[in-house]
Structures are given as C-alpha cells and as structure tokens.
Amino acid sequence: MSRIDELIRELCPEGVEHKTLGEVLEAIPRGRRLTKSKLPEFGSIPVFHGGLEPIGFNDEANTPAMTVMVINVGASAGSVGWSEGPFWCSDGCFALPHSTLVLSRYLYYVALANQRFFVGKVRKAGIPTLAASSVLSLRIPVAPLPVQEEIVRILDTFTELEAELEAELEAELEARTTQYEETRNRLMAFDAPEGHPLSELIRKLCPQGVKFLSLGEAGETFAGLSGKTKADFGGGNVPFVSYMTVASNLALPANIETLVRLGPSEKQNQIAEGDILLTGSSEDLEGVGLACEVRRNPENATYLNSFCIGWRPYPSTFFQGFLGHALASRRIRIQIQGAANGVTRMNISKKRLTRVELPVPPLPVQEEIVRILDSFDALVGDLSAGLPAEIAARRKQYEYYRDKLLTFEELAA
C-alpha cells in the first residue's frame, strides 16, 4: 500500500469533505490596477494583469509568495498560475488568499485540474471576463493536511520529472539539428571523411577539384510581383508564394493557398519546377537570401512575392534538391550576407546576388549529397514532428495521475 493510501485509510476512510472556494477562502481581494506607464525603470517585483507572463516589474508587491492566481480578463481569462515569489496583483487577475484549510500548493493543483471550469465561466461578450463569484463557486475536496502534503510532494516530483524529460527531448532535437547542419556544411565543402563513398566518388569524378560558377553564370534571376497594391491581395484570383513561405521552406509544395489579383493581360513572372526563390529583404542579415527550392511544378500558374527574388538555373546543371541544401550551407550563406547592404533593413539586389558562387560538382556527386542530406533532414523532421506529440502524451499522462490523486469520495452529510 502506498503512503497516500495509508494516510487516506487512517485519516479519512469514510471520504473527504467537499467545500466551495467561497467556503474555504470567503472572498477574493481585488487586485490594484498598475499600468506599464506607471512602472519604475528598474523594478524587480513581477506585475500580473490579464496573463500568466508579467506585464512588467514594480518596486513593491501586494501579494505574498506561494500564491495561486486565476486570470480574470482578456484572452487568458480562466487560466491558472502560480508564483513562488511575492508579486503585484493587478485587477486583471485574482490572487487566491492563503487559508488554514488548504495548502496553497495543493490549492494550485486543484485549481489547475479545474481550469476548464473557470474557462467555462468566462463571459465572452465584449472583453472576456471571469467574475470572482464564479471562481468561488468551484467545489474542491478539502482533504486532511497530511494528505494534501503527500499529494503536493508527489505532484511536485512528477512536475520536475516532466520538465526534465521535456528538456531532454528538446536537447535531443537541438543536437540532431546541429549535427545535420554540420554535416551539410562539411559535405558542401566536399570534405567527406576518408573512405566514405562520397569521398571516393569525388576523387573519381573530379580529381582536379570541384568547379564553381556564379549564380549569373549558372542561371538567370527574375523579379517577384510588381505594381501590386494592398487591395490586390484581398480576394485574389491566382496563387502566389508568400515571403514567409520562402523564408521557412527548403522544398516548396505545389499547392499554395495565398492569392493575389491579376488582370487577364497582366505580365508577371511565374515560378516553375527547379526554380530557387530567395528572400530579398529582411530586418537583419540572418533573414536575407533564405532559399526555397521548387521541387515540382505548381498545379496552376503561381507567382512570387515582391520582396523575394527568383533564380532559374540552366537545365541539366543541378540535381533536384542540391541547390536547396547548398544555399543553406555556411560557405554560401556567408557570401549572401556579405552581398547584402542596408541600415535599418538589410537588402540584397539581383545584381549582387548573381555574384554569389556555387559549387557545381558532377551530377552523381550532387545526387549522393542530396541522398545523404534528405535522409538526415527526414530524421530531424520526424523528431521535430514527434517531439510535440511526445510532450503532449507525457502531459496527458501527468494530468491523468494528477486528477486521480485529487479525486476523493465525498464524505456523507
């Protein structure tokens, strides 16, 4: 028999008394509004209003440490939070007062388990609002204090283990991503380890070294949409590739959901399989010249965002997939960033872009590099997709045990 079972058998064998929070806490003091404009420059006490992240920091607190909060206004209304240290409670959240009947940490776990109850009580008309009376109407099990202490010990331990596991999973993803990037950089420098099949292939097919060509020598640039107004992007009739799609994709899918309005005789550049699309402008160097490869022809005529640049390599020069990897490698990113200029916003022109040099190894070498990097990319992608699912499964398991621990047979009247 577990320690919790022993305590329940000893202290509350017939069940546990249930009370409303109004019976346990009597009332919830109203927080005091403190706007950002009134906060000191170098405060250290967090200020909570309408969310579980502080809106700023104050010089003093109006709420003690180890306190449960319930957000009462805005998009986060009904959310339950906890503060280890003292804080300033604004009128956008409720600080549940301490009670001799329940441990504050126990109250936190009970409130968190009933967060849906609070969210369900939020008035949605206008600004979402949760009334104090709704919070106080929640009925909770008031277990004997030794039972509460043991439940808190178990759930605190479980919470720590869950946080450690999530950190391990995220560290694994980060390590795999770093390993993938390092492998890509090394392969694009044609520095395969001695004895590696790729090393043997390079030695056989390009004994004098790998040929390099500038983008201007290996293909032609083209511009994105021109002459478009804001109105043209509302109720459009043809698809176009957005800036964010280019900035975040290695291989472009055929189906694009963003639309722009084009007239029947309007001439604009269409994208095609094999094209490389690059961001031409960004707030920083990291965002300039990010590349997206069109790996298959769009189903319908598709166009390019005006803040991007298209580059169409000459036929039979590159194996499909090679350019997407090459343009993301360190040696080429350094060239692209070096070709950008600007002050408040960084830009790269088509002319400067055409000076960037690309490696052009024989097609069998390109194919082998693509095979290696696509396989590695799929592994990282699977891990990236699996990580949220794994974390969600762990949280669901935690919630199941938490709810089970906080479920007691109610003591008969």
N, C-alpha and C positions, 0 to 999 in steps of 0.2 A: 504494500500500500504506500502511495506517495505521501510526502509531507502535507500537501494540501488536502488530501483525503482524510488524513489523520486529524487535522485541525477542524475540518468540517464535521467529522464524526464526533469530535469532542465538544465543539463549541456551538454548533448549530445543526444538530442531527434532524430536527423537525422542519428545517427550512430557514430562509433568511427574510427578514422584514424588508419590504419594499416601500420607499417613500418618494415623493416628488422632490425635485430640486428645490422647490419652494418651501417644503417642509425641512429640508436639510440646511438650506442657505438663507431662508426667509426672504432675502431681497438681493438684488444685484446693484451695487452702486454705479451711478452713471459716470462714464469717463469724461474728461475735460478736453475740449477741442484745443488743439495746438497745431497751427498750420506751419507749413515749411518755411514761410517767410518770417516766422517768429522764432525759429530755432537758432541757437547760437552757432557760431562758426566752427567751434571745436568741441561739441558736446560728446559725451560717451555713453549716455543712457538711451537705449533704443525707444523710439516712439512708434506705437502701432495705431493704425487707423485704416480700416477697410481692407486689410490684407495681412497675411502671415509674415511678410517681409516689412521691416521698419521703414517708415517714410523719411526718417532722419534720426538725429540724435540730440538729446537735451542735456542740460546740466543737472537736472534733478528727476527723481522718479515719484510717481504717485501710487505705485503698486509694488508689493513685496515680491521677492524671488519665489520660485517654485509655485507659480500660479498658472491656472488654466485660463485660456481666453477663447471666446467664441466671437467671430467676426459678425457684425450685425448690419452692415451696409455695403452695397456695391456688388460686383461680380463674385466676390468671395464670401458673400453672406452665408452663414451656416457652417463655415469651416472652423475646425477646432485646432488650437495651437497650444504651445507650452513654452514657458520662459523659465530658464534656470536662474537667471539673474533678475534684479529689480528692473522695472520699465515704466514708461509713461503710457498710460491707457487713455487714448483719445476717445471721443464719443462715437467713433466708428467701430469699436469693439467692446465686448463685455469681459471684464475680469472677474472670474468666479471667486468669491471670497473664501478664505480658509474656514474650515469647520472642524469641530471636535468629533463629529460623527464619521467623517470620511477623510482619509489621507488625500492630500492634493494630487499626488501622482496616481493614486487609484481612481480619483475623480477624472483625471485626464484620460485614462484608458477607457473608462466607462463612457465618457463624452465622445471620445473618438470612435468607439464602437457604435455610437448612436448619431454619428454625423449626418446620416441620411434623414434622420428625424428632424434635425434642425433645418437642413436644406429644404425639406418638405414644408416647413412652416414659414418660409420666406415669402413675403408679399412681392409679387412680380410686377405689379402695375407701377409705372414710372421707375424710380430708382429702387432696386431690390432692397428690402428692409426686413429685418428679423426683430420681433418685439421681445422684450425681456420676459413678458408673461409666457410666451411660447417656450423659451428656454426653461423657465421654472416649472413648466408643466411636465417635463420629462420624468418618468418614474425609473428609479435605479435601485438595485439591490444594495442594501446597507449591511454588508457582511461584518462580523466582528473584526476589530482592528488587527489581530494577529493573522486572520485570513487575508485581509487586504494587504498586509505587509508581504505575505508569501506570494500573492498574485503579482504584486509590483516587482518583487525580486525575479520571478520567472519571466515576466514580460520585458523587464529591462534587459535581462540576459538575452532573450530572444531578439530584441531590437538591436542590441550590439552585434550579435552574430549575423543578423540580416544585413546590417550596414557593412560589416567586414566582407561578407560574400559579394555584395554589390560592388564594393571597391575592387575586389579580386577580379570579378568579371570585366569591369571596365579597364583595369590594368592589363588584362589579357588582350582585350581588343586593341588597346593603345600599342602594346608590344608588337602584336601582329601587323598593325598598320605601319609602324616604324620599320619593321623587318621588310615589309612589302616595298616601302619607299626606298629603302637602302638597296634592295635587290634590283629595283627598276633603275636607280642611278648607276649601279655598277654595270648592269647589262647595257645601258645606253652609253657607257664609256668603253664598252667592248672589253671589259675586264673580267671575263668569266674565269673561274678557278681552273688551274692546270688539270687536264684530264676530263673536264666537263665536256659533254657532247657539243655544246655551243662553241667552246674554245677550239675544238678540233675542226668544226665547220668554218669558223673564221679563218683559221690557219690555212685551210684548204682552198677556200673561195676568194679570199682577199689577202694574199700573202704580203702585199705591199701596203697594207693598211686600208681602212675604210674611207671611201670617198665622201666629201662634204659638199653640199650645194646650198646656196642661199634660197630662201623662200621665193625670191624673184626669179631665180634660175629654174626652180623645180615646179613652179605653178604660177597662177595668177590670182590677185586679190580682187574682191568685189565688195561693194558697199551694201549696208543694210537699207531698210526703208528710208525714203527721203520724201520731204514735202508733206508729212503727215501731221495733222493737228490732234489735240486731245479728243476731239469729237469722233475722229476716225476709229478710235479704239473702243467705242461703245456701239454694240450692235453690228460688229463686223461681219464680213461675208467670206473671208478666206483666213486660213490659219497662218500664224507667224510664230517664230521661235523667240521666246522672251529672253531678256537679259539674264534672269535668274536661272533659266534652264541651261543656258550656255555656261554660266559660272559654276554650276554644280554637277554637270554630267560629263562623263568620259565618252559614252556612246549614246547618241541621240535616238530615241524611239521614233517610229514612223508617224504615230498619231499625236498631233499637237492640238491642245484644247483652246489656246489663246487665239483670238480673232482680231482682224483689222479690216476696215472697209477699203476696197479697191474698186475704181471705176473700170468699165469694160475695156477701155482702150489705154489704161494706165500701164506704163512700163516700169516694172520693178524687178530686181534680181531674185530669182528663185533658187532654193537650195536643192542639192542632189546628192545621191549616194557618193561617198568619198570626200565630200567637202569637209573642211575644217572651219569651225566657227569659233571666233575668239572675242573676248570682251575687249573693247577699245578704250574704255574709260572706267575709272574706279576712284574711290576716296583714298585708297592707299596703293602702294606698289604690289602688295600681295594679290590684289584683285585685278590687276592689269594683265591682259593676254592669257587669261584662263581659257583652255581649249576644250571644245566639244566636237566629237567626230560623228559625222552622219554615216552610220553603218548600213543603212538600207534606204531605198528611195521612199519618200513620203507618198502616201496613197493619193493625196491631192496636191496641187500646186501650193507650195509653202514658202514663206518669205522670212527675212531676218530682221531682228530688232535694229533700230537706227544707232544704238550705242555699241553695236558689235561690228566686227569685220569678218568677211568670208574669205577663205582661201581655197582655191580649187587646184590640187596637184595635177600635173600632167599624167595621162594614162600610163599604166604599167610601170610606174616608178616606185610605188609603195604598196606593200601588202596590207590588206584591210586590217585595221587595228593598230598598226605600227605607229602611225602618227599620233594617235591619241595618247599612247604611252610616252612617246618621245617628247612631245611638247609639255608633258608634266614632269619631265626629269629635271634634275638640278642644273645640268650644264646648259640646257636651253632656257629654263626659267631665268637664269642669271642674265643671259643675253637679252631676253624680252624686257626684263625690268630695267636693264641698262639702256634700252632704247626708248623708254618712257620718259616723259617730262611733265612738269606742272608744278603748281604751288599748293593751292587748296584742293585741287583734284588732279589726279595723275591720268595722262592720256598717252596713247601710242598711235601714231599715224600709219596709214597703209604703206607709205614710202619707207618709214623707219622699220616697219615690220618685215618688209621684203629683204632687209639686210641680215636678218637672223639666219644663221647657218644650221642646217640639219644634216645628220649623218644619213647616208644613202648606201647601206650595205647591200649585197646581193639579196634578191627576194627570198631564197631559202633561209638565210640568216634572219631576215626580218620575221619570217613565218615562225621560226623557232623561238625568237624572243617574244612574239605575241602569244604563242602557246604557253610558255612559262608564266608570263605576267597575267594572262587571262585566268589561268588556273589559280594563281596566287590571289588575284583580285576576287575570284569567286569564293575562295576560302574566307577572305576578310569580310566579304559581303554577307556570307552565310552567318558568320559570327556576329556581325553588326545587326543583322535581322533577328538572329536568335537571342541576342542579349536582352532586348526589351521583353521578349516572351519569357525568358528565364527569370528575369526580375519580377515580372507580373505574377508568375507561378509561385515564386517564393513569398511574395506579399499576400497572395491569396491563401497560402498555407498558414502564414502568420495570423491573418485575420480569422481564419477558422479556429485556431487554437486560442486566440485571444477571446473570441466570442464564447467559446466553450468554457473557458475559465471564468467568464463573467456571467454565466447563466446559472442561476440558483433556483431551486424550488422555493416558491413564496410561502412564508410562514402563514399558517391558517389564522384567521382573525380570532 
